[in-house]
């Protein structure tokens, strides 16, 4: 890969990997080793979280197409070795972005939850993860994502309290689905949402107690979109800039 050409994005726009697609890859041990190393890298590189999440699903029987996807991630990393998260001084207000790609996985039609939590302007937690059950509508998928993000916010709040960091304002959770937001405020239980009763009440309880405020954000400003699907290069770079800033090679070589 030392002579490989760098690429603009870690995966193709709106492209999904299939479980049985082509021929098995000849060296599954190497596949697992590379993907395992990439998993560690996602701790500081949220821009590759979704792409790594995709290739992680085929550890048992990787195909040639899956390894091609892994090589694309490596090519992207080659061109962005100067990328990293820059933490800046600012407010201690918690905000989060929650998104879901409804039925995006062609293998089982489960949705992917993407979330990112900010402390001030700094990302402190992010995740790209497939939901455990199939959602019957985009609203249901988005609401499951809201519930997961709300739980992550709860955990971070408890951690900050333990560290004696004061959080004066209630956290704000941004979502781009108006129906899911309406469910978080509406105390009436609908027939269509009985099967997600626990998720509904989990978020609604926090909203009612003013421990959480759910707010609409346009899809163009949905930072978590980068964690749910492959995006075109311009949109990917916009969200990537919102999550993290490129650092100069001198800063990386010199350390902190």
QUINOR-V650074 format. One record per backbone hydrogen bond with DSSP energy under -0.5 kcal/mol. NH is the residue of the N-H (numbers start at 1). CO is the residue of the C=O. Records with the same first field share a line. If there is no record, write none. Layout:
NH = CO, CO
This chain:
4 = 1
14 = 230
15 = 12
21 = 19
22 = 20
25 = 62
31 = 27
32 = 28
33 = 29
34 = 30
35 = 31
36 = 32
37 = 33
38 = 34
39 = 35
40 = 36
41 = 37
42 = 38
43 = 40
44 = 41
45 = 41
48 = 45
49 = 46
52 = 48
53 = 49
54 = 50
55 = 51
56 = 52
57 = 54
58 = 55
59 = 56
64 = 23
65 = 21
67 = 63
68 = 64
69 = 65
70 = 66
71 = 67
72 = 68
73 = 69
74 = 70
75 = 71
76 = 72
77 = 73
78 = 74
79 = 75
80 = 76, 77
81 = 78
83 = 80
84 = 245
86 = 84
87 = 85
95 = 118
96 = 172
97 = 116
98 = 174
99 = 114
101 = 112
102 = 100
104 = 101
105 = 110
106 = 104
109 = 105
111 = 133
112 = 101
113 = 129
114 = 99
115 = 127
116 = 97
117 = 125
118 = 95
119 = 122
120 = 93, 118
122 = 119
124 = 117
125 = 117
127 = 115
129 = 113
131 = 111
141 = 137
142 = 138
143 = 139
144 = 140
145 = 141
146 = 142
147 = 143
148 = 144
149 = 145
150 = 146
151 = 147
152 = 148
153 = 149
154 = 150
155 = 151
156 = 152
157 = 153
158 = 154
159 = 155
160 = 156
161 = 157
162 = 158
163 = 159
164 = 161
165 = 160
166 = 164
168 = 166
171 = 211
172 = 94
173 = 213
174 = 96, 172
175 = 215
176 = 98
178 = 176
181 = 177
182 = 178
183 = 179
184 = 180
185 = 181, 182
186 = 182
187 = 185
190 = 188
193 = 190
194 = 191
196 = 193
197 = 194
200 = 196
201 = 197
202 = 198
203 = 199
204 = 200
205 = 201
206 = 202
207 = 203
208 = 204
209 = 205
210 = 207
211 = 206
212 = 206
213 = 171
215 = 173, 213
217 = 175
221 = 218
222 = 219
223 = 221
225 = 222
226 = 223
227 = 224
228 = 225
229 = 225
236 = 232
237 = 233
238 = 234
239 = 235
240 = 236
241 = 237
242 = 238
243 = 239
244 = 240
245 = 84
247 = 82
251 = 248
252 = 248
253 = 249
254 = 250
255 = 251
